[in-house]
Amino acid sequence: MTTPVTEQDDLQSRLPDPAQFFPELGQIAGAMSKATLNGAIPQATVGLVQLRAGQIVGSTYHTVRQTGLLRRAGEAEERITAVASWRDAPYFTGAERVALELVEAVLTSNQGGERVPDELYERTRAHYDDKGLWTLTLAIGQICFFIPVALIARPIPGKPPGKNYRG
């Protein structure tokens, strides 16, 4: 039986820290965070949606990062671990469920029609006002902005930003 590797000292990202090429990236990330954490929707909802996005696209980096952020914010372990199977998990509110369904619709191809059909939009509107719906939309956009970074550059999971890239 092999022991799982828990040390990441030997892991390397594919690319160096993008901040050396794009110093404004920190400001962009900060502005995105400020926009999504404006209080229109709970911070937990933002985290759950972004965790689900990381799971959908198969990003270990985003899955580990969002899980850690949710834990540090005091989210129950059952809620965090049940995000992947949210449809039959008893831990989520109606507003959280529709937010998770919305991120799945945005990130999952629908061969038979539009990704966000009117029916899903109307169910989302039942839980969120205009600012809340825009905030949820921006939270999905925020994680989508960083998905290519994670999938192409492969920052090291579990390392803090700025320390998760090779030198």
MOVEN-V755927 format. One record per backbone hydrogen bond with DSSP energy under -0.5 kcal/mol. CO is the residue of the C=O (numbers start at 1). NH is the residue of the N-H. If there is no record, write none. Layout:
co=CO nh=NH
co=CO nh=NH
//
This chain:
co=8 nh=11
co=15 nh=166
co=17 nh=20
co=18 nh=21
co=18 nh=22
co=22 nh=25
co=23 nh=26
co=24 nh=28
co=25 nh=29
co=26 nh=30
co=27 nh=31
co=28 nh=32
co=29 nh=33
co=30 nh=34
co=31 nh=35
co=32 nh=36
co=33 nh=37
co=35 nh=38
co=42 nh=45
co=42 nh=46
co=43 nh=47
co=44 nh=48
co=45 nh=49
co=46 nh=50
co=47 nh=51
co=48 nh=52
co=49 nh=53
co=50 nh=54
co=51 nh=55
co=52 nh=56
co=53 nh=57
co=54 nh=58
co=54 nh=59
co=55 nh=58
co=58 nh=60
co=59 nh=63
co=60 nh=64
co=61 nh=65
co=62 nh=66
co=63 nh=67
co=64 nh=68
co=65 nh=69
co=66 nh=70
co=67 nh=71
co=68 nh=72
co=69 nh=73
co=70 nh=75
co=71 nh=74
co=76 nh=80
co=77 nh=81
co=78 nh=82
co=80 nh=83
co=82 nh=85
co=83 nh=86
co=85 nh=88
co=86 nh=89
co=89 nh=92
co=93 nh=97
co=94 nh=98
co=95 nh=99
co=96 nh=100
co=97 nh=101
co=98 nh=102
co=99 nh=103
co=100 nh=104
co=101 nh=105
co=102 nh=106
co=103 nh=107
co=104 nh=108
co=107 nh=109
co=109 nh=111
co=110 nh=113
co=115 nh=117
co=117 nh=121
co=118 nh=122
co=119 nh=123
co=120 nh=124
co=121 nh=125
co=122 nh=126
co=124 nh=127
co=124 nh=128
co=129 nh=133
co=130 nh=134
co=131 nh=135
co=132 nh=136
co=133 nh=137
co=134 nh=138
co=135 nh=139
co=136 nh=140
co=137 nh=141
co=138 nh=142
co=139 nh=143
co=140 nh=144
co=141 nh=145
co=142 nh=146
co=143 nh=147
co=144 nh=148
co=146 nh=150
co=147 nh=151
co=148 nh=152
co=148 nh=153
co=149 nh=153
co=149 nh=154
co=150 nh=154
co=153 nh=14
co=153 nh=15
co=156 nh=159
co=160 nh=163
co=164 nh=156
co=166 nh=17
//
